[in-house]
Amino acid sequence: MGSDKQIQKAGENSQQIQAGEINITNIMGIDEKRAREIFNEMYAIARRDFSKDAYECANERVAQFEESLMPKIMQIDGALEKFADPSFQFLITEAHKTAAATERVADYDLLSELLVHRIQKGERNRKVRAGIARAVEIVDQIDDDALCALTVSHAVGSLFPIANSINEGLDVLEDTFSKLIYTELPRGREWLDHLEILDAVRLSSFGGLKKIEQFYPEQLNGYACAGIPKGTDKYDNTISLLEEKRLPNTLLVDHELLDGYVRLPICTKTSIDSLSLVNMKVVNGRLEKQHFELSREQKDVLEEVFDLYDTNEELKKKVVDRFMCEWKKRKALASLCEWWDNIPIAFQITAVGKVLAHSNAQRCDKSIPPLE
């Protein structure tokens, strides 16, 4: 069983964070030189809206935008072809206007991430394209702290660890949020009103947000669980179930939060579907990992084992309390908890907000893949 420091999304609107391979391919017809020419031809169109007095400042900002965008484009297979697409050219023109209007250096990277997202995910999806187009328009209008808060809020609802160990999983979350919380998070509701004006969120007058101590134990129910007590009939029956389906009893690991109990090395029940076994074998004098996919029957048995976990409410509360104690030992996670639990009103992130937040998250943490 492997234990990789990765992040995943669980459930609807979830996102896995896992590095992939980058393919660089030379494109016939549109090469880098021609793509840069098209980039500048579109800028010539955008520049018509400026007075000559603004040219020098605008030229400098757009040049920074170009140097942020083109290296990213060159790393995406087939991306240069998009420069011949009229709809992509229109988007570049709008991005030029936004780049010229903003003095915030981070915005040039953010705009480039949005254009990369348009290439990767917006080819046939008009809803995605509409969200990206609106996001490009508002990059220069959104406050630093509101953008950071939007990004962190998006991450809370979409990015989760897949590490087997509870402490490793919390360390992954700590690393992620330490990168995303790059400025002091705003208080009150002014930042939410600001984001609502920009179509990035919708505020709700009904109910409130779940507190961190409720939300994360529910999402990470493979960590914040009671598990199965050792030395009991239930434990012996569980071992028998595993042996029947030729599964190793090492799939039951000591519970880090509850002495005398074991659990499956998963962060959530739904992650059973993505489990695989790893066999370490010496090949030609070298130790190599061999991955084996589980059968549907084996996965069903693991789900049955999960359902055997102790459901005593007092015991579950003890585990959640200990989970949150470990959570608050980590600086970024403790800060997140204190901020999130004091947000005064419920809200929903719109398609525009999701695109903007995820692109900003990718700007902050290069290991985060494109939004699904």
Backbone hydrogen bonds in HBPLUS format (Angstrom, degrees):
<---DONOR---> <-ACCEPTOR-->    atom                        ^
c    i                          cat <-CA-CA->   ^        H-A-AA   ^      H-
h    n   atom  resd res      DA  || num        DHA   H-A  angle D-A-AA Bond
n    s   type  num  typ     dist DA aas  dist angle  dist       angle   num
A0006-GLN N   A0004-ASP O   3.00 MM   2  5.65 116.5  2.42 110.8  93.9     1
A0162-ILE N   A0006-GLN O   3.38 MM 156  5.89 146.9  2.50 128.0 126.8     2
A0007-ILE N   A0017-ILE O   3.31 MM  10  4.66 165.5  2.34 138.5 138.7     3
A0017-ILE N   A0007-ILE O   2.38 MM  10  4.66 168.8  1.39 137.0 138.9     4
A0008-GLN N   A0160-PHE O   2.04 MM 152  4.68 175.8  1.04 166.9 169.0     5
A0160-PHE N   A0008-GLN O   2.15 MM 152  4.68 143.1  1.27 141.7 157.9     6
A0014-SER N   A0011-GLY O   3.13 MM   3  5.42 128.5  2.41 140.3 133.3     7
A0015-GLN N   A0158-SER O   3.33 MM 143  5.78 151.5  2.42 154.3 147.9     8
A0035-ALA N   A0031-ASP O   2.89 MM   4  6.11 158.4  1.94 155.4 162.5     9
A0036-ARG N   A0032-GLU O   2.93 MM   4  6.16 157.9  1.98 151.7 156.6    10
A0037-GLU N   A0033-LYS O   3.06 MM   4  6.33 145.3  2.19 138.8 148.8    11
A0038-ILE N   A0034-ARG O   2.90 MM   4  6.22 158.2  1.95 152.7 157.5    12
A0039-PHE N   A0035-ALA O   2.88 MM   4  6.11 158.5  1.92 147.1 153.7    13
A0040-ASN N   A0036-ARG O   3.01 MM   4  6.26 154.7  2.08 143.8 149.2    14
A0041-GLU N   A0037-GLU O   2.83 MM   4  6.11 142.7  1.96 144.7 156.5    15
A0042-MET N   A0038-ILE O   2.91 MM   4  6.16 156.9  1.96 155.9 160.5    16
A0043-TYR N   A0039-PHE O   3.09 MM   4  6.37 141.8  2.24 134.5 145.5    17
A0044-ALA N   A0040-ASN O   2.99 MM   4  6.23 144.1  2.12 138.6 147.2    18
A0045-ILE N   A0042-MET O   3.15 MM   3  5.16 125.6  2.46  93.0 106.5    19
A0046-ALA N   A0042-MET O   3.02 MM   4  6.40 161.3  2.06 149.1 153.8    20
A0047-ARG N   A0043-TYR O   2.80 MM   4  5.90 152.5  1.87 152.3 159.5    21
A0048-ARG N   A0045-ILE O   3.25 MM   3  5.62 155.1  2.31 106.9 114.0    22
A0049-ASP N   A0046-ALA O   3.24 MM   3  6.14 167.3  2.26 121.9 124.8    23
A0050-PHE N   A0047-ARG O   2.96 MM   3  5.33 164.5  1.98 114.4 119.4    24
A0054-ALA N   A0051-SER O   2.96 MM   3  5.55 150.9  2.04 115.0 123.0    25
A0055-TYR N   A0052-LYS O   3.21 MM   3  5.22 157.1  2.27 102.5 109.4    26
A0058-ALA N   A0054-ALA O   2.93 MM   4  5.99 169.7  1.94 163.1 166.5    27
A0059-ASN N   A0055-TYR O   2.72 MM   4  5.77 164.5  1.74 158.6 162.7    28
A0060-GLU N   A0056-GLU O   3.20 MM   4  6.36 157.2  2.26 143.3 148.5    29
A0061-ARG N   A0057-CYS O   3.15 MM   4  6.44 159.5  2.20 149.7 154.9    30
A0062-VAL N   A0058-ALA O   2.91 MM   4  6.07 167.5  1.92 158.9 162.3    31
A0063-ALA N   A0059-ASN O   2.98 MM   4  6.03 147.5  2.09 140.9 149.6    32
A0064-GLN N   A0060-GLU O   3.24 MM   4  6.53 148.3  2.35 139.5 146.7    33
A0065-PHE N   A0061-ARG O   3.06 MM   4  6.40 151.9  2.14 144.7 152.9    34
A0066-GLU N   A0062-VAL O   2.88 MM   4  6.16 155.5  1.94 148.5 154.5    35
A0067-GLU N   A0063-ALA O   3.09 MM   4  6.34 158.8  2.14 146.0 150.7    36
A0068-SER N   A0064-GLN O   3.10 MM   4  6.31 129.6  2.37 137.7 150.4    37
A0068-SER N   A0065-PHE O   3.17 MM   3  5.15 136.0  2.38  95.7 108.0    38
A0069-LEU N   A0065-PHE O   2.93 MM   4  6.15 154.4  2.00 150.9 158.2    39
A0070-MET N   A0066-GLU O   2.99 MM   4  5.98 171.7  2.00 161.4 161.5    40
A0072-LYS N   A0069-LEU O   3.06 MM   3  5.51 123.1  2.39 112.0 125.8    41
A0073-ILE N   A0069-LEU O   3.04 MM   4  6.28 156.0  2.10 153.5 161.2    42
A0074-MET N   A0070-MET O   3.00 MM   4  6.17 157.4  2.05 155.1 159.9    43
A0075-GLN N   A0072-LYS O   3.19 MM   3  5.40 148.1  2.29 102.3 111.5    44
A0076-ILE N   A0073-ILE O   3.12 MM   3  5.54 168.6  2.14 117.1 120.0    45
A0079-ALA N   A0076-ILE O   3.15 MM   3  5.45 168.1  2.16 130.9 130.5    46
A0082-LYS N   A0079-ALA O   2.98 MM   3  5.55 146.6  2.09 114.9 123.7    47
A0083-PHE N   A0080-LEU O   3.15 MM   3  5.75 158.4  2.20 114.4 120.3    48
A0084-ALA N   A0081-GLU O   3.06 MM   3  5.84 167.1  2.08 120.8 124.9    49
A0085-ASP N   A0082-LYS O   2.96 MM   3  5.15 162.7  1.99 110.7 116.2    50
A0088-PHE N   A0085-ASP O   3.07 MM   3  5.33 122.5  2.41 105.1 119.3    51
A0089-GLN N   A0085-ASP O   2.97 MM   4  6.28 151.4  2.05 152.8 162.1    52
A0090-PHE N   A0086-PRO O   2.91 MM   4  6.23 151.1  2.00 150.1 157.3    53
A0091-LEU N   A0087-SER O   3.17 MM   4  6.42 153.2  2.24 137.9 144.7    54
A0092-ILE N   A0088-PHE O   2.93 MM   4  6.23 154.1  2.00 147.5 154.5    55
A0093-THR N   A0089-GLN O   3.02 MM   4  6.29 154.6  2.09 145.9 152.3    56
A0094-GLU N   A0090-PHE O   3.09 MM   4  6.47 154.7  2.15 147.9 153.9    57
A0095-ALA N   A0091-LEU O   2.84 MM   4  6.11 154.1  1.91 149.0 157.2    58
A0096-HIS N   A0092-ILE O   2.80 MM   4  6.09 145.8  1.91 148.5 158.1    59
A0097-LYS N   A0093-THR O   3.18 MM   4  6.54 154.2  2.25 144.4 150.0    60
A0098-THR N   A0094-GLU O   3.06 MM   4  6.41 158.2  2.11 149.5 155.0    61
A0099-ALA N   A0095-ALA O   2.83 MM   4  6.00 163.8  1.86 151.4 156.3    62
A0100-ALA N   A0096-HIS O   2.87 MM   4  6.03 157.9  1.91 150.5 156.5    63
A0101-ALA N   A0097-LYS O   3.09 MM   4  6.21 132.0  2.33 134.2 146.5    64
A0101-ALA N   A0098-THR O   3.05 MM   3  5.03 129.6  2.31  94.5 108.6    65
A0102-THR N   A0099-ALA O   3.41 MM   3  5.48 152.7  2.49  99.4 106.6    66
A0107-ASP N   A0104-ARG O   2.94 MM   3  5.56 148.2  2.04 116.3 125.5    67
A0108-TYR N   A0105-VAL O   3.13 MM   3  5.83 149.4  2.23 117.6 124.1    68
A0110-LEU N   A0106-ALA O   3.02 MM   4  6.32 155.2  2.08 146.9 154.8    69
A0111-LEU N   A0107-ASP O   2.81 MM   4  5.98 160.7  1.85 148.8 153.0    70
A0112-SER N   A0108-TYR O   3.09 MM   4  6.24 154.2  2.15 137.8 145.0    71
A0113-GLU N   A0109-ASP O   2.94 MM   4  6.23 150.1  2.03 146.5 154.4    72
A0114-LEU N   A0110-LEU O   3.03 MM   4  6.33 151.3  2.11 147.1 154.8    73
A0115-LEU N   A0111-LEU O   3.04 MM   4  6.37 155.2  2.10 149.9 156.0    74
A0116-VAL N   A0112-SER O   2.95 MM   4  6.17 152.5  2.03 144.7 152.7    75
A0117-HIS N   A0113-GLU O   2.89 MM   4  6.10 153.8  1.96 144.7 152.0    76
A0118-ARG N   A0114-LEU O   2.96 MM   4  6.23 146.6  2.07 140.6 149.9    77
A0119-ILE N   A0115-LEU O   3.09 MM   4  6.39 148.9  2.19 143.1 150.3    78
A0120-GLN N   A0116-VAL O   2.94 MM   4  6.23 158.6  1.99 151.0 157.1    79
A0121-LYS N   A0117-HIS O   2.81 MM   4  5.72 163.8  1.84 154.6 158.0    80
A0122-GLY N   A0118-ARG O   3.05 MM   4  4.60 140.6  2.21 114.7 123.5    81
A0129-ARG N   A0125-ASN O   3.05 MM   4  6.38 161.5  2.08 149.4 155.0    82
A0130-ALA N   A0126-ARG O   2.83 MM   4  6.01 156.0  1.89 147.8 153.9    83
A0131-GLY N   A0127-LYS O   3.03 MM   4  6.25 159.1  2.08 146.1 151.5    84
A0132-ILE N   A0128-VAL O   2.96 MM   4  6.20 160.9  2.00 154.0 159.0    85
A0133-ALA N   A0129-ARG O   2.91 MM   4  6.06 161.2  1.94 149.3 154.7    86
A0134-ARG N   A0130-ALA O   3.10 MM   4  6.31 161.7  2.13 149.2 153.1    87
A0135-ALA N   A0131-GLY O   2.96 MM   4  6.11 154.1  2.03 143.5 151.6    88
A0136-VAL N   A0132-ILE O   2.87 MM   4  6.11 156.6  1.93 154.3 159.4    89
A0137-GLU N   A0133-ALA O   3.30 MM   4  6.56 147.4  2.41 137.3 145.3    90
A0137-GLU N   A0134-ARG O   3.10 MM   3  5.10 119.5  2.49  93.8 108.7    91
A0138-ILE N   A0134-ARG O   3.29 MM   4  6.62 139.2  2.47 144.6 154.4    92
A0138-ILE N   A0135-ALA O   3.17 MM   3  5.37 131.3  2.42 100.0 112.0    93
A0141-GLN N   A0138-ILE O   2.88 MM   3  5.01 151.4  1.96 108.3 117.8    94
A0142-ILE N   A0138-ILE O   3.21 MM   4  6.31 132.7  2.45 162.1 171.2    95
A0147-LEU N   A0143-ASP O   2.94 MM   4  6.09 156.5  2.00 150.8 157.0    96
A0148-CYS N   A0144-ASP O   2.99 MM   4  6.24 159.2  2.03 150.4 156.2    97
A0149-ALA N   A0145-ASP O   2.92 MM   4  6.06 160.2  1.96 143.6 149.1    98
A0150-LEU N   A0146-ALA O   2.87 MM   4  6.02 155.5  1.93 144.6 151.5    99
A0151-THR N   A0147-LEU O   2.96 MM   4  6.12 158.0  2.01 146.7 152.5   100
A0152-VAL N   A0148-CYS O   2.93 MM   4  6.17 162.2  1.96 153.4 157.9   101
A0153-SER N   A0149-ALA O   2.90 MM   4  6.02 160.5  1.93 147.3 153.1   102
A0154-HIS N   A0150-LEU O   2.97 MM   4  6.15 156.5  2.03 146.6 152.8   103
A0155-ALA N   A0151-THR O   3.01 MM   4  6.24 154.2  2.07 144.2 151.5   104
A0156-VAL N   A0152-VAL O   2.94 MM   4  6.24 149.8  2.03 150.1 158.0   105
A0157-GLY N   A0153-SER O   3.39 MM   4  6.68 152.7  2.47 144.1 149.4   106
A0158-SER N   A0155-ALA O   3.16 MM   3  5.05 153.5  2.23  98.8 106.9   107
A0159-LEU N   A0155-ALA O   2.93 MM   4  5.17 167.3  1.95 144.9 143.9   108
A0169-GLY N   A0165-SER O   2.89 MM   4  6.07 156.6  1.95 145.9 152.7   109
A0170-LEU N   A0166-ILE O   2.95 MM   4  6.23 157.9  2.00 151.3 156.7   110
A0171-ASP N   A0167-ASN O   2.90 MM   4  6.08 147.5  2.01 140.7 150.4   111
A0172-VAL N   A0168-GLU O   2.91 MM   4  6.21 147.4  2.02 147.6 156.0   112
A0173-LEU N   A0169-GLY O   3.11 MM   4  6.44 159.8  2.15 146.9 151.6   113
A0174-GLU N   A0170-LEU O   2.86 MM   4  6.08 155.4  1.92 146.0 153.4   114
A0175-ASP N   A0171-ASP O   2.91 MM   4  6.13 158.5  1.96 146.4 151.5   115
A0176-THR N   A0172-VAL O   2.96 MM   4  6.22 159.6  2.00 150.3 155.9   116
A0177-PHE N   A0173-LEU O   2.91 MM   4  6.10 178.3  1.91 159.6 159.7   117
A0178-SER N   A0174-GLU O   2.91 MM   4  5.89 143.5  2.05 143.1 153.0   118
A0179-LYS N   A0176-THR O   3.13 MM   3  5.46 139.3  2.30 103.5 114.3   119
A0180-LEU N   A0176-THR O   3.11 MM   4  6.43 148.1  2.21 142.8 152.4   120
A0181-ILE N   A0177-PHE O   2.90 MM   4  5.80 154.3  1.97 146.1 150.2   121
A0192-LEU N   A0189-ARG O   3.06 MM   3  5.15 123.5  2.40  97.4 112.0   122
A0193-ASP N   A0189-ARG O   2.98 MM   4  6.34 154.6  2.05 154.4 161.6   123
A0194-HIS N   A0190-GLU O   2.95 MM   4  6.19 155.6  2.01 148.0 154.9   124
A0195-LEU N   A0191-TRP O   3.02 MM   4  6.25 154.7  2.08 139.6 145.8   125
A0196-GLU N   A0192-LEU O   2.88 MM   4  6.08 147.6  1.99 144.3 153.5   126
A0197-ILE N   A0193-ASP O   3.03 MM   4  6.28 154.8  2.10 147.9 153.5   127
A0198-LEU N   A0194-HIS O   3.28 MM   4  6.58 142.7  2.43 138.1 147.7   128
A0200-ALA N   A0195-LEU O   2.88 MM   5  5.17 157.6  1.93 162.2 155.6   129
A0199-ASP N   A0196-GLU O   3.04 MM   3  5.00 162.2  2.07 106.9 110.3   130
A0350-THR N   A0200-ALA O   2.98 MM 150  5.35 163.2  2.01 126.2 131.3   131
A0202-ARG N   A0348-GLN O   2.78 MM 146  5.19 149.9  1.87 148.3 158.6   132
A0348-GLN N   A0202-ARG O   2.85 MM 146  5.19 153.1  1.92 144.4 153.5   133
A0204-SER N   A0346-ALA O   2.97 MM 142  5.34 159.0  2.01 146.5 140.6   134
A0214-GLN N   A0211-LYS O   2.98 MM   3  5.37 151.3  2.07 109.8 118.9   135
A0215-PHE N   A0211-LYS O   2.83 MM   4  6.03 170.6  1.84 163.2 166.4   136
A0216-TYR N   A0212-ILE O   3.08 MM   4  5.83 157.3  2.14 146.2 151.3   137
A0218-GLU N   A0214-GLN O   3.38 MM   4  6.38 146.7  2.49 137.5 146.0   138
A0219-GLN N   A0215-PHE O   2.99 MM   4  6.30 156.7  2.05 151.0 158.1   139
A0220-LEU N   A0216-TYR O   2.69 MM   4  5.72 165.9  1.71 160.3 164.2   140
A0223-TYR N   A0220-LEU O   2.97 MM   3  5.55 153.1  2.04 115.5 123.3   141
A0224-ALA N   A0220-LEU O   3.06 MM   4  6.35 164.4  2.09 163.2 162.7   142
A0222-GLY N   A0267-CYS O   2.73 MM  45  4.22 148.7  1.83 123.3 114.8   143
A0310-ASP N   A0227-GLY O   2.78 MM  83  5.72 168.3  1.80 155.7 153.6   144
A0228-ILE N   A0262-VAL O   2.82 MM  34  5.28 159.8  1.86 149.9 156.6   145
A0262-VAL N   A0228-ILE O   2.86 MM  34  5.28 154.5  1.93 140.9 148.1   146
A0230-LYS N   A0260-GLY O   2.91 MM  30  5.74 172.9  1.92 157.9 158.1   147
A0236-ASP N   A0232-THR O   3.06 MM   4  6.44 161.9  2.10 152.1 156.4   148
A0237-ASN N   A0233-ASP O   2.86 MM   4  6.05 158.5  1.90 151.6 157.6   149
A0238-THR N   A0234-LYS O   2.98 MM   4  6.13 145.8  2.10 138.5 147.7   150
A0239-ILE N   A0235-TYR O   3.04 MM   4  6.39 156.6  2.09 151.7 157.0   151
A0240-SER N   A0236-ASP O   3.09 MM   4  6.37 155.0  2.15 145.1 151.9   152
A0241-LEU N   A0237-ASN O   2.93 MM   4  6.23 154.3  2.00 146.4 153.1   153
A0242-LEU N   A0238-THR O   3.07 MM   4  6.37 158.6  2.12 152.3 157.0   154
A0243-GLU N   A0239-ILE O   2.99 MM   4  6.23 162.1  2.02 150.6 155.6   155
A0244-GLU N   A0240-SER O   2.95 MM   4  6.12 153.0  2.02 150.6 157.4   156
A0245-LYS N   A0242-LEU O   3.18 MM   3  5.48 130.3  2.44 102.2 114.0   157
A0247-LEU N   A0242-LEU O   2.81 MM   5  4.86 165.5  1.83 144.4 144.3   158
A0246-ARG N   A0243-GLU O   3.05 MM   3  4.82 161.5  2.08 106.1 107.6   159
A0251-LEU N   A0248-PRO O   3.11 MM   3  5.94 160.8  2.15 118.2 121.5   160
A0252-LEU N   A0249-ASN O   3.08 MM   3  5.79 166.1  2.10 115.5 119.3   161
A0253-VAL N   A0263-ARG O   2.85 MM  10  5.51 166.4  1.87 164.8 160.0   162
A0263-ARG N   A0253-VAL O   2.91 MM  10  5.51 149.9  2.01 148.9 157.9   163
A0255-HIS N   A0261-TYR O   2.86 MM   6  5.48 165.4  1.88 147.8 143.0   164
A0258-LEU N   A0255-HIS O   3.40 MM   3  5.35 154.9  2.47  99.4 106.4   165
A0261-TYR N   A0258-LEU O   3.31 MM   3  5.89 144.0  2.44 141.1 139.0   166
A0266-ILE N   A0264-LEU O   2.82 MM   2  5.61 136.6  2.01 108.0  94.4   167
A0271-SER N   A0268-THR O   3.01 MM   3  5.52 149.2  2.11 113.0 121.9   168
A0272-ILE N   A0269-LYS O   3.11 MM   3  5.81 168.0  2.12 120.9 124.1   169
A0273-ASP N   A0270-THR O   3.42 MM   3  6.24 154.7  2.49 117.3 120.1   170
A0274-SER N   A0271-SER O   3.05 MM   3  5.42 146.4  2.17 107.4 116.5   171
A0275-LEU N   A0272-ILE O   3.12 MM   3  5.18 166.0  2.14 109.0 113.1   172
A0277-LEU N   A0292-PHE O   2.82 MM  15  5.01 157.4  1.87 155.2 152.9   173
A0292-PHE N   A0277-LEU O   2.73 MM  15  5.01 155.3  1.79 150.4 155.5   174
A0279-ASN N   A0290-GLN O   2.77 MM  11  5.00 166.3  1.79 146.6 150.5   175
A0290-GLN N   A0279-ASN O   2.84 MM  11  5.00 146.4  1.95 137.7 148.7   176
A0281-LYS N   A0288-GLU O   2.91 MM   7  5.40 167.9  1.92 157.6 161.1   177
A0288-GLU N   A0281-LYS O   2.78 MM   7  5.40 174.1  1.78 153.1 155.1   178
A0283-VAL N   A0286-ARG O   2.66 MM   3  5.16 162.9  1.69 156.1 154.2   179
A0286-ARG N   A0283-VAL O   2.94 MM   3  5.16 158.7  1.99 109.3 116.3   180
A0299-LYS N   A0295-SER O   3.01 MM   4  6.33 157.5  2.07 151.0 157.1   181
A0300-ASP N   A0296-ARG O   2.90 MM   4  6.12 152.4  1.98 145.2 153.3   182
A0301-VAL N   A0297-GLU O   3.06 MM   4  6.34 149.7  2.15 143.7 151.2   183
A0302-LEU N   A0298-GLN O   3.08 MM   4  6.41 153.7  2.15 145.4 152.2   184
A0303-GLU N   A0299-LYS O   2.96 MM   4  6.27 150.5  2.04 148.4 156.5   185
A0304-GLU N   A0300-ASP O   2.95 MM   4  6.23 144.5  2.08 139.8 150.2   186
A0305-VAL N   A0301-VAL O   2.84 MM   4  6.19 148.2  1.95 146.8 155.9   187
A0306-PHE N   A0302-LEU O   2.94 MM   4  6.21 156.3  1.99 144.0 150.1   188
A0307-ASP N   A0303-GLU O   3.07 MM   4  6.33 148.4  2.17 140.4 148.3   189
A0308-LEU N   A0305-VAL O   2.93 MM   3  5.11 150.8  2.01 104.8 114.4   190
A0309-TYR N   A0306-PHE O   3.16 MM   3  5.65 167.1  2.18 113.9 117.4   191
A0316-LYS N   A0312-ASN O   2.93 MM   4  6.20 159.8  1.97 156.0 162.3   192
A0317-LYS N   A0313-GLU O   2.92 MM   4  6.09 153.0  2.00 145.9 152.9   193
A0318-LYS N   A0314-GLU O   3.09 MM   4  6.34 149.6  2.19 139.3 147.2   194
A0319-VAL N   A0315-LEU O   3.08 MM   4  6.44 152.6  2.16 147.6 154.5   195
A0320-VAL N   A0316-LYS O   2.95 MM   4  6.24 162.1  1.98 150.4 155.1   196
A0321-ASP N   A0317-LYS O   2.89 MM   4  6.08 160.8  1.93 151.1 156.3   197
A0322-ARG N   A0318-LYS O   3.06 MM   4  6.28 154.6  2.12 142.9 149.6   198
A0323-PHE N   A0319-VAL O   2.77 MM   4  6.01 150.4  1.86 149.4 159.0   199
A0324-MET N   A0320-VAL O   2.90 MM   4  6.14 161.9  1.93 153.3 156.9   200
A0325-CYS N   A0321-ASP O   2.95 MM   4  6.16 139.6  2.12 136.8 148.5   201
A0326-GLU N   A0322-ARG O   3.02 MM   4  6.32 156.3  2.08 146.4 151.0   202
A0327-TRP N   A0323-PHE O   2.90 MM   4  6.17 153.1  1.97 144.2 152.9   203
A0328-LYS N   A0324-MET O   2.95 MM   4  6.10 160.1  1.99 146.7 149.6   204
A0329-LYS N   A0326-GLU O   3.20 MM   3  5.27 152.2  2.28 101.5 109.9   205
A0330-ARG N   A0327-TRP O   3.19 MM   3  5.90 165.5  2.21 117.6 122.1   206
A0334-ALA N   A0330-ARG O   2.83 MM   4  5.95 155.2  1.89 159.4 167.5   207
A0335-SER N   A0331-LYS O   2.99 MM   4  6.19 156.5  2.05 147.4 154.0   208
A0336-LEU N   A0332-ALA O   2.87 MM   4  6.09 155.5  1.93 145.7 152.9   209
A0337-CYS N   A0333-LEU O   2.94 MM   4  6.11 162.3  1.97 146.1 150.4   210
A0338-GLU N   A0334-ALA O   3.07 MM   4  6.29 166.4  2.09 150.2 153.0   211
A0339-TRP N   A0335-SER O   3.02 MM   4  6.18 157.7  2.07 148.8 155.0   212
A0340-TRP N   A0336-LEU O   2.81 MM   4  5.86 173.8  1.81 162.0 163.4   213
A0341-ASP N   A0337-CYS O   3.05 MM   4  5.96 166.4  2.07 148.5 152.6   214
A0342-ASN N   A0339-TRP O   3.07 MM   3  5.46 154.9  2.14 109.8 117.8   215
A0343-ILE N   A0340-TRP O   3.14 MM   3  5.44 171.9  2.15 115.9 116.4   216
A0354-LYS N   A0350-THR O   2.84 MM   4  6.12 155.5  1.90 153.3 160.0   217
A0355-VAL N   A0351-ALA O   3.14 MM   4  6.30 166.2  2.16 147.6 150.5   218
A0356-LEU N   A0352-VAL O   3.04 MM   4  6.21 165.5  2.06 150.5 155.0   219
A0357-ALA N   A0353-GLY O   2.75 MM   4  5.82 166.0  1.77 151.2 155.8   220
A0358-HIS N   A0354-LYS O   2.84 MM   4  5.85 165.2  1.86 149.1 153.8   221
A0359-SER N   A0355-VAL O   3.01 MM   4  6.02 158.4  2.05 143.1 149.5   222
A0360-ASN N   A0356-LEU O   3.00 MM   4  6.17 151.2  2.09 143.1 151.3   223
A0361-ALA N   A0357-ALA O   2.83 MM   4  6.09 147.6  1.93 144.3 154.1   224
A0362-GLN N   A0358-HIS O   2.91 MM   4  6.20 154.0  1.98 147.7 154.0   225
A0363-ARG N   A0359-SER O   3.00 MM   4  6.26 142.3  2.15 136.7 147.3   226
A0364-CYS N   A0360-ASN O   3.02 MM   4  6.33 144.7  2.15 142.5 151.4   227
A0365-ASP N   A0361-ALA O   2.80 MM   4  5.98 149.7  1.90 149.6 158.9   228
A0368-ILE N   A0365-ASP O   3.19 MM   3  6.01 172.0  2.20 125.0 127.4   229
